[in-house]
Amino acid sequence: MIGGVASVALESVSVVVEGATLLENVDLNVPDGRLVAVVGPSGSGKSTLLRAIAGLVPLAGGRIRFDDADVTDTAPGGRDVAMVFQEPALLTTRRVRRNIAFPLELRNELREAIRLRVDAEVRALHIERLLDAWPSTLSRGEEQLVQLARSLVRVPRVLLLDEPFSGLDEPRRRSLRSDLAVLQQGYGVTTFIATNDPADVAALATDVAVIDTATSVPGRNGPGHIAQVGSIDSVREQPASLDAANALGPTWTLPVRIEADGPDSAWLVAGADRSFRLRSWSPAVRASAGDSVTLGLRTEHATVRSTGAHAARVVRVVPGAVTEVTLDVAGHRVSATLSGDNRPERDDEVRFDLTSSWVFDANGRRIA
């Protein structure tokens, strides 16, 4: 056992499988004890990135380091890494207790030490009742809990979670997120979770790594590469791509066309009748005059008020601690909050203001 948590560094990592380049020149540095959410569209290489860290796929180029040690050519068993797969992979010939104990048995730990570690792990995950069960009798959520316990029982240096909550109902997902957050913080294990669920990111992650496959050619995808890395707040407030924005919470989109307005500004225009117009002073937006792009915004960016600059029609009112209103803006849906006590009704004509928004090009990359 190597022991201790590890920082993880990927240096110009590329992965080629059956002639297809899945990852290209990926650089990523993660300090000890961080929990990084790896997000990106389906097929972008999230799972491949985790498998590369685990040593389950060979590199076509680049290096991987744990702390200062180069583990590029180290076999998976020598990296002290645990991985929880999207599909549970329990040993069907062993009951739950011996499934969880398996990594410790491989290390020839003493029987009593194994019992104590297994008991501690099942208590942490509240699955004592499952110890004598066979894998075939477990629900999907129970299988994932057992797989997580088996991964953590030996306290690995690095924990890799490949969409571990997919296929579970929301109550079970919430419970697992809570248990995992407590365990990860308690052990301080450097952790990567591949997910596109904003709730996973918000509940678990300290940092976000966004994988992008877009090329400079509209409509074409290339190998996965790191498009953005940062704290949750920095990526949420300034996403590098539409995929990054969606990964950190619901993002409403409005197709707009950029129209030049003198040498220094431009209008973002939507609707056949140009019913929506937003002025931009961004040089990057002005330089893209004539392009059709996407305006992205979150609910908190739009506020319904009588003096608002933009017109819309109310589609739906969603009551709650903060009342949200779904609006029809130039034929597209946008969500907004309410200012003041007035509550509009469905089909009412209202006005709204925008406090922030992003502009994404045809490949989904942020312009400004």
Secondary structure, DSSP 8 states (H G I E B T S, - for coil): ---S---EEEEEEEEEETTEEEEEEEEEEE-TT-EEEEE-STTSSHHHHHHHHHTSS--SEEEEEETTEE-TTS-GGGTTEEEE-SS----TTS-HHHHHHHHHHHTT--HHHHHHHHHHHHHHHT-GGGTT--GGG--HHHHHHHHHHHHHTT--SEEEEESTTTT--HHHHHHHHHHHHHHHHHHT-EEEEE---HHHHHHH-SEEEEEEEE-SSTT-EEEEEEEEEEEHHHHHHS-SBHHHHHHTS--EEEEEEEEEETTTEEEEEESTT--EEEEE--HHHHHTTT-EEEEEE-GGGEEE-TT-SEEEEEEEEE-SSS-EEEEEETTEEEEEEE-SS----TT-EEEEEES--EEE-TTSBB--
